[in-house]
Amino acid sequence: MFSRKRRPVAPPPVFVGSLDGFANGRLHGWICDFLHPGDTAYVEVHWRGTMLMRLPANLDRPDVNAIGVAGNHGYCFLLPTLPPFARGELSLVAECRGALHPIALDAVEDQLVAFFAADPEHAPLERCQLLWGANQARDTVSFKTYEDAIYLPFTAGKFLDHDPRWGLYTADGHLIPEAAYRRGSDLALVGQSERIDVGHEAIDAAPFDTMVYGGPLLAHYGHFLLTTLARCWALDGSHPVLFHSSPPVRDHEAGFILELLRYAGLEGRSLSFERPTRLRRVIVPEPALYEQHSIGTHYATAMAAIGRNIPSLPSPAPKRVYLSKSRLSSGVNGLDGEYFIDLKMRQAGFDIVHPERLGLAEQVNLFRKADLIVGTAGSAFHTLALTPHTPARRIVLTLEHFLNTNFLLIDRACGGTSDYFTIKDALLPSESERFAMNHVVKNANHLADRIIALAL
């Protein structure tokens, strides 16, 4: 007789892991079979006995590797929208090699129940009444021609706000008034100096007899629209246009800069100098818009002309839009928890749009064709300057109790108005290395409902 060898029975999985936390719809942690760390475990979400989601636990977790568990076993997922539920009605289960293992929710269950509960306040968002800055109309703007002017470039390694040397000066070192970069209700200088000693500078000579000054070329999209293009009303193509720029204009990698210069008719005629340079003659138009201060009709006219040069796209544009910052990698303002707001806005019939991922023409066409645009206050709304008389209703959400008056200046330029509401009371301050200011939403489920209520 021959005896058949029995195949060894594999031991059942030994699950190890941790549910690390819950915030604004996101559950995150790690789970694996300790005996078979090369296998991937799956995390299932069950609600009232029905499986809603099943996702692999395969994210990189160096902290887990550091305690002796090899492989990638992290998970982080966004729960779907759910109606209010009681304790015990939502559960997590890990599965690996056919075996199931419950993941205890005790540490976060109260948070889950509170997050999906009905909003206890039911209070509508408040209109934003306080203003940061001035909102004035200007009747006229002018330009002046200067002979023998001195151009001092940005100082390497310094932000222009803290650079006292850059600017356009007279031969005896006085800042040319029309060339100054000023902003705010008191029109404070942004860097620069009222007077500077240029007597010991090694100064090059400009290769042109006459130039037109275009101001600082700013790489931030909103500031580019508001400040860099504020002198375009006087740029008629008859002379080369001189900007303050770092890197040099020709080396800028931001696509919107070169696009807007092209649509403004300045492609191939825009330049900057990297060394102090003497200008034989320079025409200096004053800005038609001062940030947080005032705007003239010249600005609106010039921006409308640039906007008309931006082609219409044949593809249809969404009619109800939510402008989201949830995928923004860095910037001025961050908003943790916006992913769940995106989810609820999408279910309410909005298209979720991440402006930084669109080309310039796509952004312009969005404002041309949409019926309703909602989003947090940011540079994306400054695109309105290129789309005067847009039919879109706009709901702008401020992260503070005050409104930066730049938005009201743009309203003047595009011939319409926006509704401004503050969500400050729904936020908490948060630290971030990626944003100058960061906030976390207290309850993104409740805030989303309050935003949607504004659009009804």
C-alpha positions in Angstrom: 0.0 0.0 0.0 1.1 3.5 -0.7 0.4 6.2 1.9 -0.5 9.7 0.6 1.3 12.6 2.4 -1.1 15.1 3.9 -0.6 18.7 2.9 0.1 20.8 5.9 -2.8 23.0 6.9 -1.9 26.7 6.8 -2.5 28.3 10.1 -5.2 30.9 10.2 -4.2 34.5 9.9 -3.1 36.4 12.9 -4.4 39.9 12.5 -2.4 42.8 13.9 -3.2 46.5 13.3 -4.6 49.7 14.6 -7.5 52.0 13.8 -5.7 55.3 14.2 -8.4 57.8 13.8 -11.4 59.4 12.1 -11.8 63.0 10.8 -14.3 64.5 8.4 -15.3 61.3 6.8 -11.8 59.7 6.7 -10.9 56.6 8.5 -7.2 55.6 8.7 -5.1 52.9 10.2 -3.3 49.7 9.3 -4.0 46.0 9.4 -2.2 42.8 8.2 -1.7 39.1 8.8 1.3 38.9 11.0 2.2 35.4 9.7 2.0 36.4 6.1 3.0 40.0 5.8 3.5 39.7 2.1 -0.3 39.2 1.6 -2.6 42.2 1.4 -5.5 42.4 3.8 -8.7 44.2 2.8 -10.9 46.5 4.9 -14.6 46.3 4.5 -17.2 48.9 5.7 -20.6 47.5 6.7 -23.6 49.5 7.4 -26.7 47.8 8.9 -25.5 44.5 7.6 -24.7 45.6 4.0 -21.1 46.0 2.7 -20.6 49.5 1.4 -16.9 49.5 0.6 -14.0 47.1 0.3 -10.5 48.5 -0.1 -6.9 47.1 0.1 -4.7 48.0 3.1 -1.6 48.6 1.0 -0.5 52.1 1.8 3.1 52.9 2.8 3.4 53.1 6.6 7.1 53.6 7.6 6.1 53.8 11.3 4.7 50.3 11.1 7.8 49.0 9.4 9.8 50.5 12.2 8.2 48.2 14.8 9.2 45.1 12.8 6.2 44.6 10.4 7.4 44.3 6.8 5.3 45.5 3.8 2.7 48.2 3.1 -0.4 47.7 5.2 -1.9 51.2 5.7 -5.4 52.3 4.8 -7.1 55.6 4.5 -10.5 56.0 2.9 -13.4 58.4 2.7 -16.7 57.0 3.9 -19.7 57.5 1.7 -22.5 59.9 2.8 -24.8 58.2 5.2 -28.0 59.1 7.0 -27.9 59.4 10.8 -27.3 56.1 12.5 -26.9 54.7 16.0 -24.0 53.0 17.7 -23.4 49.5 16.4 -24.9 50.1 12.9 -21.6 50.8 11.2 -18.8 48.2 11.4 -15.3 47.5 9.9 -14.1 44.1 9.0 -10.6 43.0 7.9 -10.3 40.1 5.4 -7.2 38.1 4.5 -6.8 34.6 3.1 -10.5 34.1 3.5 -10.6 34.8 7.2 -12.5 37.8 8.7 -11.5 39.9 11.6 -13.6 42.7 13.1 -11.9 46.0 13.6 -13.2 47.7 16.8 -14.6 51.1 16.3 -14.9 51.9 20.1 -12.3 54.7 20.0 -14.0 56.6 17.2 -17.7 55.5 17.3 -18.9 58.6 19.1 -17.2 60.7 16.5 -18.8 58.8 13.7 -22.3 59.0 15.1 -21.9 62.8 15.8 -20.4 63.4 12.3 -23.4 61.8 10.5 -26.0 63.0 12.9 -28.4 65.8 11.9 -26.9 69.2 12.3 -28.1 70.3 15.8 -27.8 74.0 14.9 -29.7 74.2 11.6 -28.3 77.7 11.4 -27.8 79.2 7.9 -24.4 80.6 7.1 -24.0 84.3 7.9 -23.3 86.9 5.3 -19.8 88.4 5.5 -20.2 92.0 6.5 -16.7 93.1 7.6 -14.2 94.3 5.0 -10.4 94.1 4.9 -9.3 97.0 2.7 -11.0 99.7 0.8 -13.4 99.4 -2.2 -13.2 102.6 -4.2 -13.9 103.6 -7.8 -11.3 105.7 -9.6 -12.2 108.2 -12.2 -8.9 108.6 -14.1 -5.5 107.0 -14.5 -2.6 108.6 -16.2 1.0 107.9 -17.4 4.2 110.0 -17.3 7.4 109.8 -19.3 10.8 109.9 -17.4 14.2 110.5 -18.8 17.3 108.8 -17.3 15.6 106.4 -14.9 17.3 103.6 -12.9 15.9 100.1 -12.9 16.9 98.0 -9.8 16.0 94.3 -10.1 14.6 92.1 -7.3 17.3 91.2 -4.8 18.1 87.5 -5.1 16.8 85.4 -2.2 14.4 88.1 -0.9 10.6 88.2 -1.2 9.7 91.5 -2.8 7.7 92.4 0.3 10.9 92.5 2.3 13.2 93.9 -0.4 13.8 97.6 0.0 15.9 98.0 -3.1 13.9 96.9 -6.1 12.0 99.4 -8.2 12.1 102.1 -10.7 13.9 105.3 -9.6 14.9 108.7 -10.9 18.6 109.3 -11.5 18.9 110.9 -8.1 17.3 107.9 -6.3 13.7 108.9 -5.8 11.1 106.2 -6.3 9.0 107.0 -9.4 5.4 107.4 -8.0 3.6 105.8 -10.9 5.9 102.8 -10.8 5.4 102.1 -7.1 3.7 98.8 -6.0 1.2 99.9 -3.4 -1.7 98.1 -1.8 -4.1 98.3 1.1 -6.4 101.0 2.4 -3.4 103.2 3.2 -1.6 102.3 -0.1 1.5 101.1 1.7 4.6 100.2 -0.4 5.3 96.5 -1.0 9.0 96.5 -0.5 10.9 99.3 -2.3 12.0 102.6 -0.8 10.9 106.2 -1.2 14.6 107.1 -1.8 17.7 105.0 -2.4 21.4 105.7 -2.9 22.3 104.6 -6.4 25.5 106.6 -6.6 27.9 103.6 -6.2 25.9 101.1 -8.3 27.5 99.4 -11.4 24.8 100.2 -13.9 24.2 98.7 -17.3 22.6 100.7 -20.2 19.3 99.5 -21.6 19.5 98.4 -25.3 16.3 100.4 -26.2 15.8 104.1 -26.5 12.2 104.0 -25.0 10.5 101.4 -22.9 7.2 101.1 -21.2 7.1 99.9 -17.6 4.8 97.0 -16.8 5.3 96.7 -13.1 6.2 93.5 -11.1 5.5 90.3 -12.8 4.0 88.2 -10.0 4.0 84.4 -10.2 0.8 84.0 -8.1 -2.2 83.7 -10.3 -4.5 86.1 -8.5 -1.8 88.8 -7.9 -0.8 88.5 -11.6 -4.4 89.3 -12.7 -4.8 92.1 -10.2 -1.4 93.8 -10.2 0.8 92.7 -13.1 -2.0 93.3 -15.6 -3.1 96.6 -13.9 -1.0 98.6 -16.3 -2.1 96.8 -19.5 -4.5 99.6 -20.3 -1.5 101.7 -21.5 0.5 99.0 -23.4 -0.3 99.5 -27.0 2.6 97.6 -28.6 4.7 100.6 -29.7 7.6 99.9 -27.3 9.1 97.0 -25.4 7.6 96.3 -22.0 9.9 96.1 -19.0 8.8 94.1 -16.0 10.4 93.3 -12.6 10.6 89.6 -12.7 12.4 86.7 -11.1 13.2 84.5 -12.9 13.5 86.6 -16.1 10.3 86.8 -18.1 11.6 84.5 -20.8 12.4 81.7 -18.2 9.0 81.7 -16.4 7.6 78.2 -16.2 4.1 79.2 -15.0 1.9 78.5 -18.1 -0.7 81.1 -17.3 1.9 83.9 -17.3 3.0 83.3 -20.8 -0.5 82.7 -22.0 -1.9 85.9 -20.5 1.1 87.9 -21.9 0.2 86.5 -25.3 -3.5 87.3 -25.0 -2.5 90.8 -23.9 -0.4 91.2 -27.0 2.9 91.3 -25.1 4.4 88.0 -26.3 7.9 88.6 -27.5 7.9 92.2 -26.3 8.2 91.5 -22.6 11.5 91.4 -20.8 13.3 92.1 -17.5 16.8 92.9 -16.5 18.9 91.0 -14.0 21.2 93.8 -13.2 20.8 97.5 -12.3 20.1 99.2 -15.6 19.8 102.8 -16.8 16.8 103.6 -19.0 17.2 106.5 -21.4 13.4 107.0 -21.6 10.6 105.1 -19.9 6.9 105.6 -20.0 5.3 104.7 -16.7 1.5 104.2 -16.6 0.0 104.1 -13.1 -2.0 101.0 -12.2 -5.7 101.0 -12.9 -6.2 98.8 -9.9 -4.6 99.0 -6.5 -5.1 95.8 -4.4 -7.5 96.3 -1.5 -8.0 99.9 -2.4 -9.4 101.1 -5.8 -10.2 100.3 -9.4 -10.7 102.3 -12.5 -12.7 101.6 -15.7 -9.5 101.3 -17.6 -8.7 98.1 -15.8 -12.1 96.5 -16.7 -11.8 97.6 -20.3 -8.2 96.2 -20.7 -9.1 92.9 -18.9 -12.2 92.4 -21.0 -10.1 92.9 -24.2 -7.6 90.2 -23.0 -10.6 87.9 -22.1 -12.0 88.3 -25.7 -8.7 87.0 -27.1 -9.0 83.8 -25.0 -10.8 81.3 -27.3 -14.1 79.6 -26.5 -13.9 75.8 -26.1 -16.4 73.6 -28.0 -16.8 71.2 -25.1 -19.8 71.9 -22.8 -19.1 73.4 -19.4 -20.8 72.4 -16.2 -23.7 74.5 -15.1 -23.4 74.1 -11.3 -19.8 74.2 -10.1 -18.1 73.8 -6.8 -14.5 75.2 -6.9 -12.5 73.0 -4.5 -9.1 73.3 -3.0 -9.0 69.7 -1.8 -6.3 68.7 -4.2 -4.2 71.9 -3.9 -0.7 70.9 -2.9 0.3 74.3 -1.4 -0.8 77.9 -1.3 -2.1 80.7 0.9 -5.2 79.0 2.5 -5.6 75.3 3.1 -8.9 73.6 4.2 -8.7 70.1 5.7 -11.9 68.2 5.4 -13.0 69.5 2.0 -12.9 66.1 0.4 -16.1 65.2 2.1 -17.7 68.5 1.1 -16.7 67.6 -2.5 -18.6 64.3 -2.1 -21.8 65.9 -0.8 -21.7 68.7 -3.4 -21.4 66.2 -6.1 -24.4 64.3 -4.8 -26.3 67.6 -4.8 -25.7 68.0 -8.5 -22.5 70.1 -8.6 -19.5 69.4 -10.7 -16.4 69.5 -8.6 -13.7 71.6 -10.2 -10.1 72.0 -9.1 -9.0 75.2 -10.8 -5.3 74.6 -10.5 -5.7 71.6 -12.8 -7.4 73.5 -15.6 -5.8 75.5 -18.4 -6.5 79.2 -18.6 -9.1 78.8 -21.4 -10.9 76.1 -19.4 -11.2 78.4 -16.4 -12.4 81.3 -18.5 -15.0 79.2 -20.3 -16.2 77.9 -16.9 -17.1 81.4 -15.8 -18.6 82.2 -19.2 -21.0 79.3 -19.2 -21.9 78.2 -15.7 -25.1 79.2 -14.0 -23.9 78.9 -10.4 -20.4 78.8 -9.0 -19.7 78.1 -5.4 -16.3 78.0 -3.6 -14.1 79.3 -0.9 -12.6 82.8 -1.5 -9.4 82.5 -3.5 -7.6 83.4 -6.7 -9.9 81.2 -8.9 -12.6 83.9 -8.5 -10.3 86.6 -9.9 -10.8 84.9 -13.3 -14.0 86.9 -13.3 -12.0 89.9 -14.4 -11.6 88.2 -17.8 -15.3 87.4 -18.2 -17.3 90.6 -17.8 -21.1 90.4 -17.5 -21.0 86.7 -16.8 -24.4 85.3 -16.1 -23.1 83.0 -13.4 -24.5 83.5 -9.9 -21.6 83.3 -7.4 -21.5 82.2 -3.8 -18.1 82.9 -2.2 -17.3 81.4 1.2 -14.7 83.3 3.3 -12.5 81.5 5.8 -12.5 84.6 8.1 -15.2 86.9 9.4 -14.0 89.6 7.0 -13.8 89.8 3.2 -10.7 90.9 1.3 -12.0 93.8 -0.8 -10.1 92.6 -3.9 -13.2 90.5 -4.5 -15.4 93.5 -4.5 -13.0 95.3 -6.9 -13.3 92.4 -9.3 -17.1 92.5 -8.9 -16.9 96.1 -10.1 -14.7 95.1 -13.1 -16.9 92.2 -14.3 -20.2 94.1 -13.9 -21.8 91.8 -11.4 -22.0 90.9 -7.8 -21.3 87.9 -5.7 -22.9 86.7 -2.4 -20.3 86.4 0.3 -20.8 84.2 3.4 -18.4 83.4 6.2 -17.7 79.8 7.3 -15.3 80.9 10.0 -17.4 79.5 12.9 -17.3 76.1 11.2 -13.5 76.0 11.2 -10.6 75.5 13.6 -7.0 76.8 12.9 -4.5 74.2 12.0 -0.8 74.0 11.3 0.5 73.1 7.9 3.9 73.3 6.2 2.1 73.6 2.8 -0.1 76.6 3.4 0.5 80.0 4.9 -2.8 79.6 6.7 -4.6 76.4 7.3 -8.0 75.5 8.7 -9.7 72.2 9.5 -13.5 71.9 9.2 -15.2 70.9 12.5 -17.8 68.8 10.7 -17.6 68.7 6.9 -21.0 66.8 6.7 -22.9 69.6 8.5 -21.0 72.4 6.7 -21.7 70.8 3.3 -25.4 70.8 4.1 -25.3 74.5 5.0 -23.5 75.3 1.8 -26.0 73.4 -0.3 -28.8 75.2 1.4 -27.5 78.5 0.0 -27.8 77.2 -3.5 -31.4 76.1 -3.3 
